Amino acid sequence: MSRQPEEQNQLVSFEETPDTPPLPDIGINIRVAPPQAKAGEPVILSAAYNADGDLLRRCQSALGSCIKMRVVEIGDDPARFDRTLPLLIPLDDIMPPPAGEYGPHYREGGQFQLDIRTFFELPAHHSRYSITVSIGPYRTGPEPFEILP
């Protein structure tokens, strides 16, 4: 990937939209739309995430950097597309804040959207893919989508 971290981070929007999936108690929910897109059209990943105190400690309070996305081309070709990227790349070597005291009901979260094709620089040819997103130990099931010719 040839993009600078600032360029990659700018591909992510944190605004709530009607396509944002429901906020989980802890973990992450995703939605991919449309499930099929023609060459050049965006494929939008919308996600909502929530963390409790334990997850915040694991992620050192940097939830955006703790979210990992993996896109895999569906098929048997050993040279198939398979890439994992963080949602955000930290821009500074800043020490995380000291661990806070979080009550059992404390939650911190948000939502984001991005164009999977642009973010992952997917090839323009016809192919089927799946995306899986994780935050710490919480992982979504694979969500399929297809790029049409």
Number of C-alpha atoms within 10 A of each C-alpha: 8 7 9 9 12 12 12 18 18 11 15 16 13 13 10 15 11 6 15 19 18 14 17 13 14 16 22 25 22 24 17 23 14 15 15 16 18 15 15 12 14 17 21 19 21 24 23 21 26 21 24 18 19 15 21 21 19 15 18 16 19 15 22 20 16 20 21 17 19 16 22 17 20 16 12 7 8 7 8 13 16 15 14 14 15 18 23 20 16 14 9 6 6 7 7 11 10 9 13 10 10 13 9 9 8 12 16 15 18 16 22 19 22 20 19 19 20 16 18 18 11 16 12 13 11 12 17 16 20 17 22 17 25 20 25 18 8 15 16 15 12 15 16 17 20 19 23 15 11
